[in-house]
Amino acid sequence: MKVHYTGRHVELTEPLKQFTKERLDKMATYLDDIIDVHVILAVEKHRHAAEITLKTRASAFVASATTDDMYTSITQAIEKLDVQAHKLQGKRNTRGHETVRTGVAEE
């Protein structure tokens, strides 16, 4: 998994990168085909924004969050990605079962 960082009006420190990388590694347990991740961190006045784009072979996920703290913004954005990924996994799991049920009902 390649992680690209972009900082807008903020210096990208090693602890910020490490914190983000650790959180993203947890997502790799159930999204095993992560190709590319782009993390954009921005500061505007008192607003700290984090936008994360995660690309897999099948789809792409985008999440952003804005708070007063950069670490909180990163955490919220990654939580939004988790929700999107789990929703996709749920759709994948139920689709296979529905086709089997309808095939049996038609016969």
Buried (B, 14 or more C-beta within 10 A) or exposed (E): BEBEBEBEEBEEEEEBBEBBBEBBEEBEEEBEEBEEBBBBBBBEEEEBBBBBBBBBEEEEBBBBBBBEEBBBBBBBBBEBBBEBBEEBEEEEEEEEEEEEEEEEEEE
